[in-house]
Amino acid sequence: MKGRCWIFGDDVNTDLIIPARYLNSTDPAFLASHCMEDADPDFMKKIAPGDIIVGGDNFGCGSSREHAPIAIKAAKLSCVIAKNFARIFFRNAINIGLPIFESPQAAADASQGDEIEVDMSRGEIRNLAKRKTYRIEAYPPQMQEIIAAGGLMAFVAKKAAAKAS
């Protein structure tokens, strides 16, 4: 995963990630078109596929709905790095196949527009602009498989298909 980072602060709640006025839809493309809209109305015009959101403390707090990580993933952002995540957001992100990484130091050191590279299997975040590397705990193999499959449902379907053949 490699892209420019977009910095957001502490306590970014799910209503800021995808405003509640859009929750009458479950269409990922529609949700993506409004991702981070209340934090930055031009966010979706500025990002490129692969870019990375960097947050502070308690990223994804608030509602337990999956719309927030779906909006981020459907916006083609490669991952989210934060000092820490609300637990329900963490679980929902993994369930839908959105990689997220806790790294207080990488989040604190990042500046808007820095190019960041994440190697999930090696457990590294590299800020290429600052030439710094941060160690993160590598995901267990099964969590890596869930993310690679595109989420928990796709992972289970793949496992069921393998058993059936």
N, C-alpha and C positions, 0 to 999 in steps of 0.2 A: 504494500500500500504506500502510495507516494502522492503528495499534493501540497498545495498551499494551505496554510492554516487560517482559520477564521476564529477570532477570539471572542468568547462570551464569558461573563462573570460568574459569580456564585449564585446558587439557588435558581438556576434556569429551570423553570417548571414546565410541565408538559403542555400547559396552555400557551406558553411562550414559544415552544417548539412548533406546535400546530394549534392555532387559536380555536377555541371551542365552537366558534360560529361555523366552522367547516366540518364538524364531526358528524354531520348527517350523511357523510359519504365514507365508504371504506375503500374507494378506488385509490390505489397507491399513487398513480400519476396526478390525480387531483390534489391529494394531500401534499405531495412533493411540491406542487406549484405554489403552495402557501407556507412552506417550511420556513420558520424563523421570521415570518412576515412582520410580526409585531415588534420584534427586536431590531430588525433592519428591513424596511419595506423593499429594498432593492437587492436583498440577499440572493435570491434565485437568478437575478440577472448578472450577478458578479461571479458566481462560483463556476468551477469547471468540474467535470467528472473526475473523481479521485480525490478532490479536496477534502480537508479534515476540519471538523469542528473541535475546538479546544475550549473546555469549560473549567470552572473553578470547583468549589465545594458543592456537593449535593446536586449534581447535574441530574435532571430528569425527575425532580421531586414533584409531588402533586398527585394527580390522578393515576390510576393503575392501568389505564387503557393503552392498547398497543399502537394507537394511531401515531404517537410521537416517534418511536423508533422506525415505524413504517415510512413516515414522511421523510426522515433523514436518509434511510436506505434508498427509497425511490427517487430521491433527489440526486442519486449517484455519488453521494459523499462516501468515501471509502471507510471511514471509521470516526469514532469520537474518542478523544483523549480528555480526561478530566482529573482533577485532584482526587475526587471520589464521586460515586454515583449513588442515587437513591436505589435501594435494593430492588424494588419492583421494576424500575426502569432497566436495571442490569439484567434481570431475568427475562423481561420482555425483549430486550435487544438480542440476547442470545437466542431466544425462541424464534425470532424472525430472521436470524442470520446476520445481524449487524454487529461487526466487531467493535468492542469498546475496551478501553484500557485505562486503568488507574495509574497515574504517575504524577504525584504532587510536584516533583521537581521539573519534569518536562512541561507540565501545564504552566507552572509559575515562570519558567524561563522563555516560553514562546512569545513571539511578537506577531502582530497581524501581518500576514503575508509570508512568514517564514516557510521555507519548504521543509516538510517533515516526511520522514520515511519510517514505516513500521514493519518490522519483521516479527510476525506473531509466533512463528515456530522457534525462533532464537531468543525471543523475549527481549527485543531491543526497539527503542524509539531513537531515531537519529534526527536531530535538528541540523539539516545540512547548511542552513544559513549561518548558524552559530558554531558549527563544527563540534557539536556535543552529542554524546551518546548516553542514553539513560536505560538502565536495566529495568525490566518489568517481569513480573511472574508470567512465564509462558502458560498458555491455556493447556489443560490436560488434553491428551489426544482425542478423546470423545467430543469435547467442546469444539476443538478444531474441526472435527468431522461435521458437526452440526452446522457450524458457520460455513464451511466449504459446500455443504449440501444446499445451503440457502435457507436454513432454518430447521426447527425441530420437526415440523410436519414432513418436510421433504426428506429429512434424515430417516425418519421412521418408515416412510414409504419406500425408500431405497433399501433399507434393511429387510423389510417385508418382501420386497421383490426378489432380493438375493436368496432369502429362505425358500421362496416358492419355486425357484429354478433349480 
